[in-house]
Amino acid sequence: MSSLANHQQYQQRINDFLAAKLENLVVNDKKLLDAMRYGLLIGGKRMRPYLAYITGEALGAGQSDIDAIAGALECIHAYSLLHDDLPAMDDDDLRRGKPTCHKAFDEASAILAGDALQTLAFDILVNHEFSTAVQPKQLKLIQQLISATGYQGMCGGQALDLSATDKVINLTQLEKIHSLKTGALLEASVLMAAECSLQVNSQEKLKLREYAQLVGLAYQVQDDIIDITSSEEELGKPKGSDLAANKSTYPALLGLQGAQQKAENLFQQALQALSCLPYNTLSLAEFATFIVKRSH
């Protein structure tokens, strides 16, 4: 992770922000709060918050405004993992090298913790003290998160992914699944941060959207590659879990070499989109590089 500028700084910033949000909750059921804390603070690279922070940095947005974006995004991501790991979905026992939430607690607690973290995401956006310039955009930010996470976004992508299990699908169908399941939240990380900038015009937002969509697809292609090329220790979960679940993957459709070339092509297109922007986008380019070079 050392190749990502200020990654540890932003990782610590969002961890502190999220820990404070949980600490400020009035305790009703301690077990549920513990499960929420376990699901949200168990670890992770914080890629979505990091992407929001470096986008905001490149576009001159205030860090305090981005805190809310990053916090809401990570709550959504954490809730999705708690639910994805359940026996009714991906049925995973390990997450980030530790027992999944339903194994550490129980299935009911994992479901409720996910539900509560989803609600917390919108609580953050509604109640955060945004800067005066961004306050009028609060509703737009909420709408963007809804679009990225609901039926038209992440949840819809997960449903398509489940329905495609044990079926043969083509590359176009696979890309649609992952543009929603994985890409929508990464796209929101960029576009919500851009909404907090006062200098970005509509054409520049289109290029930022293009970059985010390409990086989102590259992220999933590389995920599929490392699922079969990395060790269980590196992955923090069983190796080849997607293949074992009989899911369509990019290596399965294109072969390993073809999938690696696909990731490289998406990476180059993402850099091309950035080159059209009149900002210092070095951190965004480094992020794209990390996505296609990582091994876990």
C-alpha positions in Angstrom: 0.0 0.0 0.0 3.0 2.3 0.2 2.6 3.4 -3.4 -0.7 5.2 -2.5 0.0 8.7 -1.3 -1.3 9.5 2.1 -3.1 6.2 2.3 -2.3 5.6 6.0 -3.3 9.1 6.9 -6.7 8.9 5.3 -7.2 5.4 6.6 -6.6 6.6 10.1 -8.8 9.6 9.5 -11.8 7.6 8.4 -11.3 5.0 11.1 -11.4 7.7 13.7 -14.4 9.3 12.1 -16.4 6.0 12.1 -15.3 5.0 15.6 -16.6 8.3 16.9 -19.9 7.8 15.2 -20.4 4.4 16.9 -19.1 5.8 20.2 -21.8 8.5 20.1 -24.7 6.0 19.7 -26.9 5.6 22.7 -26.5 1.9 23.7 -29.8 -0.1 23.3 -28.6 -3.6 22.5 -24.9 -4.0 23.3 -24.6 -7.2 21.2 -25.9 -5.4 18.1 -23.6 -2.5 18.7 -20.6 -4.9 19.1 -21.6 -6.6 15.8 -21.8 -3.2 14.1 -18.4 -2.3 15.4 -16.9 -5.6 14.4 -18.3 -5.3 10.8 -17.2 -1.7 10.4 -13.9 -1.5 12.2 -12.5 -5.1 11.7 -10.0 -3.7 9.2 -9.8 -3.3 5.4 -8.0 -1.0 3.0 -10.7 1.6 3.0 -10.5 2.0 -0.8 -13.7 3.8 -1.2 -13.0 6.5 1.4 -9.5 6.8 0.1 -10.8 7.4 -3.4 -13.2 10.0 -2.1 -10.4 11.8 -0.2 -8.0 11.9 -3.1 -10.7 13.0 -5.5 -11.6 15.8 -3.1 -7.9 16.7 -2.7 -7.4 16.9 -6.5 -10.5 19.1 -6.9 -10.0 21.4 -4.0 -12.9 20.1 -1.8 -12.8 20.5 2.0 -11.7 17.5 4.0 -14.5 17.9 6.5 -17.0 17.7 3.7 -15.3 14.6 2.4 -15.4 13.0 5.8 -19.1 12.5 5.5 -18.9 11.2 2.0 -16.2 8.7 3.0 -18.0 7.7 6.2 -21.3 7.0 4.4 -19.6 5.0 1.7 -17.7 2.8 4.1 -20.9 2.1 6.1 -22.6 1.0 3.0 -19.6 -1.1 1.9 -19.4 -2.7 5.4 -23.1 -3.5 5.5 -22.9 -5.1 2.0 -20.1 -7.4 3.2 -22.0 -8.5 6.3 -25.0 -9.5 4.2 -22.9 -10.9 1.3 -21.1 -13.3 3.7 -24.3 -14.8 5.0 -25.2 -18.5 4.1 -28.1 -17.2 1.9 -25.7 -15.3 -0.3 -21.9 -16.1 -0.6 -21.7 -18.3 2.5 -18.2 -17.2 3.6 -16.6 -18.1 6.9 -13.6 -15.7 6.7 -13.4 -11.9 5.9 -10.0 -10.1 6.1 -8.5 -13.2 7.8 -11.1 -13.2 10.6 -14.4 -14.9 11.2 -17.2 -13.3 9.3 -19.8 -11.4 11.4 -22.4 -14.2 11.4 -19.7 -16.6 12.6 -18.3 -14.2 15.3 -21.9 -13.5 16.5 -24.8 -15.1 14.7 -26.9 -14.7 11.6 -29.5 -12.5 13.1 -26.9 -10.1 14.6 -25.1 -9.9 11.2 -28.3 -9.1 9.4 -29.3 -6.4 11.9 -25.8 -5.0 12.1 -25.9 -4.6 8.3 -29.3 -3.0 8.4 -28.1 -0.6 11.1 -24.9 0.3 9.2 -26.9 1.1 6.1 -29.1 3.4 8.1 -26.0 5.0 9.7 -24.7 5.9 6.2 -27.7 8.1 5.5 -27.7 9.4 9.1 -24.2 10.7 8.5 -25.2 12.5 5.2 -28.3 14.0 6.8 -26.7 15.3 10.0 -23.2 16.1 9.0 -22.2 19.8 9.4 -21.2 20.4 5.8 -19.6 23.7 4.7 -21.9 26.5 3.8 -21.2 26.0 0.1 -22.0 22.3 0.1 -25.1 22.4 2.4 -27.4 23.1 -0.6 -26.0 19.9 -2.2 -26.9 17.6 0.7 -30.0 16.3 -1.0 -28.0 15.6 -4.2 -25.4 13.7 -2.2 -28.1 11.5 -0.6 -29.6 10.9 -4.1 -26.2 9.9 -5.4 -25.7 7.4 -2.6 -29.2 6.0 -3.1 -28.6 5.5 -6.8 -25.3 3.7 -6.1 -26.5 1.4 -3.5 -30.1 0.4 -4.2 -31.9 -1.5 -6.9 -30.2 0.5 -9.7 -26.8 0.0 -8.1 -25.0 -2.3 -5.7 -28.1 -4.3 -4.6 -29.3 -4.9 -8.1 -25.8 -6.0 -9.1 -25.7 -8.5 -6.3 -29.1 -9.9 -7.3 -27.8 -10.3 -10.9 -24.7 -12.0 -9.6 -26.7 -14.5 -7.6 -29.1 -15.2 -10.5 -26.1 -15.9 -12.8 -24.6 -18.5 -10.5 -24.5 -22.0 -12.2 -25.3 -20.3 -15.5 -23.2 -19.4 -18.5 -23.2 -15.7 -19.2 -21.4 -13.6 -21.7 -18.9 -10.8 -21.2 -21.5 -8.0 -21.6 -23.7 -9.5 -18.9 -20.7 -10.0 -16.6 -19.7 -6.4 -17.0 -23.2 -5.2 -16.3 -23.2 -7.2 -13.0 -19.9 -5.8 -11.8 -20.6 -2.2 -13.0 -23.5 -2.3 -10.6 -22.2 -4.6 -7.8 -18.7 -3.1 -7.5 -18.4 -0.2 -9.8 -21.4 1.9 -8.6 -20.0 2.5 -5.2 -16.5 3.3 -6.6 -18.2 5.7 -9.0 -20.1 7.3 -6.2 -16.8 7.8 -4.3 -15.6 10.0 -7.1 -18.8 11.8 -8.1 -19.9 12.6 -4.5 -16.5 14.0 -3.8 -16.7 16.0 -7.0 -20.0 17.4 -5.8 -18.2 18.9 -2.9 -15.9 20.9 -5.2 -16.9 24.4 -6.4 -14.7 24.4 -9.5 -15.7 21.2 -11.4 -17.9 21.7 -14.5 -20.3 19.2 -16.1 -17.9 18.1 -18.8 -15.2 17.4 -16.2 -17.7 15.4 -14.2 -18.3 13.2 -17.3 -14.6 12.5 -17.5 -14.5 11.7 -13.8 -17.4 9.4 -14.2 -15.7 7.7 -17.1 -12.5 7.2 -15.0 -14.5 5.8 -12.1 -16.4 3.4 -14.2 -13.2 2.1 -15.8 -11.5 1.7 -12.5 -14.5 0.0 -11.1 -14.5 -2.6 -13.8 -10.7 -3.0 -13.5 -11.1 -3.5 -9.7 -13.4 -6.5 -10.3 -11.3 -8.0 -13.1 -8.3 -7.9 -10.8 -10.4 -9.3 -7.9 -11.2 -12.3 -10.2 -7.6 -12.7 -11.1 -6.2 -12.7 -7.6 -9.0 -15.0 -6.5 -7.1 -17.8 -8.3 -3.5 -16.5 -8.2 -3.1 -15.4 -4.6 -2.8 -17.5 -1.5 -5.5 -17.8 1.2 -3.3 -15.9 3.6 -3.0 -13.0 1.2 -6.7 -13.0 0.4 -7.9 -13.4 4.0 -10.5 -15.9 2.7 -10.6 -19.2 0.9 -8.7 -19.2 -2.4 -10.8 -19.8 -5.5 -14.1 -19.1 -3.7 -15.8 -17.7 -6.8 -14.9 -20.8 -8.8 -16.0 -23.1 -6.0 -19.4 -21.2 -6.0 -19.6 -21.8 -9.8 -19.7 -18.0 -10.5 -18.8 -16.5 -13.9 -15.5 -14.6 -13.7 -13.3 -12.8 -16.2 -10.6 -15.5 -16.1 -13.3 -18.1 -16.7 -14.6 -16.2 -19.8 -11.3 -14.8 -21.1 -8.6 -17.1 -19.7 -6.1 -15.8 -17.1 -4.0 -14.0 -19.7 -7.0 -12.5 -21.4 -8.3 -11.2 -18.1 -4.9 -9.7 -17.3 -5.0 -7.9 -20.7 -8.6 -6.8 -20.0 -7.4 -5.2 -16.7 -4.5 -3.5 -18.5 -6.8 -2.1 -21.2 -9.2 -0.7 -18.6 -6.3 0.8 -16.8 -5.0 2.6 -19.9 -8.4 4.0 -20.7 -8.8 5.3 -17.1 -5.5 7.2 -17.5 -6.7 8.6 -20.8 -9.8 9.9 -19.1 -7.7 11.6 -16.4 -5.5 13.2 -19.0 -8.4 15.3 -20.1 -8.8 17.0 -16.7 -7.1 20.3 -15.8 -6.2 19.2 -12.3 -3.3 17.4 -10.6 -4.7 13.8 -10.9 -1.5 12.0 -10.0 -3.1 10.3 -6.9 -6.0 9.1 -9.0 -3.6 7.7 -11.6 -1.7 6.0 -8.7 -5.0 4.6 -7.4 -5.7 3.1 -10.9 -2.2 1.6 -10.9 -2.7 0.0 -7.5 -6.0 -1.5 -8.6 -4.5 -3.5 -11.4 -1.2 -4.4 -9.7 -2.4 -5.5 -6.3 -2.2 -9.2 -5.3 -4.8 -9.2 -2.5 
